[in-house]
């Protein structure tokens, strides 16, 4: 058996961390009036994704891990909606790289959840 694995070893967590960095950089360009509005909401949703992956991985059961991965997926959907809203409001140009990263993280979460369920069944 290999070394003890943590959330840091999960590609989904690593890619979610990249997404957080992208969101922070992107929201820096928002107008000052949005500092405590949409920008803050987007940052919170983005941070929630890797945070929930990490918390789930640190829990004591597979059931809890799956639950937290579900919460991470929900936060990711929330962030995707907020990105779309930022485009509609003219706050961003919908940087395709952010949307591509959201999609990548979403696919990784789906794959991780599926893999875990298959091992349990």
C-alpha positions as CSV (number, residue, x, y, z in Angstrom):
1,X,0.0,0.0,0.0
2,X,1.1,3.6,-0.7
3,X,1.5,6.6,1.5
4,X,-1.5,8.0,3.3
5,X,-3.6,10.0,0.9
6,X,-5.2,13.3,1.7
7,X,-7.4,15.8,-0.1
8,X,-4.3,17.3,-1.6
9,X,-3.8,14.1,-3.6
10,X,-7.3,14.5,-5.3
11,X,-7.2,16.1,-8.7
12,X,-10.6,17.5,-8.1
13,X,-9.3,19.4,-5.1
14,X,-6.2,20.6,-7.0
15,X,-8.3,21.8,-10.0
16,X,-10.8,23.5,-7.6
17,X,-8.0,25.4,-6.0
18,X,-7.0,26.7,-9.4
19,X,-10.5,27.8,-10.0
20,X,-10.5,29.7,-6.7
21,X,-7.4,31.6,-7.8
22,X,-9.0,32.4,-11.2
23,X,-12.2,33.7,-9.5
24,X,-10.2,35.9,-7.1
25,X,-8.2,37.4,-10.0
26,X,-11.3,37.9,-12.1
27,X,-13.4,39.5,-9.4
28,X,-10.6,42.0,-8.7
29,X,-11.6,43.8,-11.9
30,X,-15.2,44.2,-10.7
31,X,-16.4,47.7,-9.8
32,X,-15.8,48.8,-6.2
33,X,-19.6,48.8,-5.7
34,X,-19.6,45.0,-6.2
35,X,-16.9,44.3,-3.6
36,X,-19.5,43.1,-1.1
37,X,-22.0,42.0,-3.6
38,X,-21.6,39.6,-6.4
39,X,-17.8,39.5,-6.2
40,X,-18.0,38.3,-2.6
41,X,-20.7,35.7,-3.4
42,X,-18.6,34.3,-6.2
43,X,-15.5,34.1,-4.0
44,X,-17.4,32.4,-1.3
45,X,-18.9,29.8,-3.7
46,X,-15.5,29.2,-5.3
47,X,-13.8,28.7,-1.9
48,X,-16.6,26.3,-0.8
49,X,-15.7,23.8,-3.6
50,X,-12.2,22.8,-2.5
51,X,-13.1,23.3,1.2
52,X,-15.9,20.8,1.0
53,X,-13.8,18.3,-0.9
54,X,-11.2,18.6,1.9
55,X,-13.7,18.4,4.7
56,X,-15.3,15.3,3.2
57,X,-11.9,13.6,2.7
58,X,-11.1,14.2,6.3
59,X,-14.3,12.7,7.6
60,X,-14.7,9.1,8.9
61,X,-17.0,7.5,6.4
62,X,-17.5,7.2,2.7
63,X,-21.1,8.3,3.2
64,X,-19.9,11.6,4.6
65,X,-17.3,12.0,1.9
66,X,-20.0,11.6,-0.8
67,X,-22.2,14.1,1.1
68,X,-19.5,16.7,1.1
69,X,-18.7,16.1,-2.6
70,X,-22.4,16.7,-3.2
71,X,-22.1,20.0,-1.4
72,X,-19.0,20.9,-3.4
73,X,-21.0,20.2,-6.6
74,X,-23.8,22.4,-5.4
75,X,-21.3,25.3,-4.7
76,X,-19.9,24.8,-8.2
77,X,-23.3,25.1,-9.7
78,X,-23.9,28.3,-7.7
79,X,-20.6,29.7,-8.9
80,X,-21.5,28.9,-12.5
81,X,-24.8,30.8,-12.1
82,X,-22.9,33.7,-10.6
83,X,-20.4,33.7,-13.5
84,X,-23.3,33.8,-16.0
85,X,-24.9,36.7,-14.0
86,X,-21.7,38.6,-14.0
87,X,-21.7,38.4,-17.8
88,X,-25.4,39.5,-18.1
89,X,-24.7,42.5,-15.8
90,X,-21.6,43.4,-17.9
91,X,-19.2,42.9,-15.0
92,X,-17.1,40.4,-16.9
93,X,-16.8,39.1,-20.4
94,X,-17.5,35.5,-19.4
95,X,-13.9,34.5,-19.6
96,X,-14.1,31.2,-21.2
97,X,-11.1,29.9,-19.3
98,X,-13.1,30.3,-16.0
99,X,-16.1,28.5,-17.5
100,X,-13.9,25.8,-18.9
101,X,-12.4,25.3,-15.4
102,X,-15.9,25.1,-13.8
103,X,-16.7,22.4,-16.3
104,X,-13.5,20.5,-15.6
105,X,-14.0,20.6,-11.9
106,X,-17.6,19.5,-12.4
107,X,-16.5,16.5,-14.4
108,X,-13.9,15.6,-11.9
109,X,-16.4,15.7,-9.1
110,X,-18.9,13.5,-11.0
111,X,-16.1,11.0,-11.8
112,X,-14.9,11.0,-8.2
113,X,-18.3,10.4,-6.8
114,X,-19.0,7.6,-9.3
115,X,-15.6,6.0,-8.5
116,X,-16.3,6.1,-4.8
117,X,-19.8,4.7,-5.2
118,X,-18.5,1.8,-7.3
119,X,-16.0,0.9,-4.7
120,X,-18.7,0.8,-2.0
121,X,-21.2,-1.2,-3.9
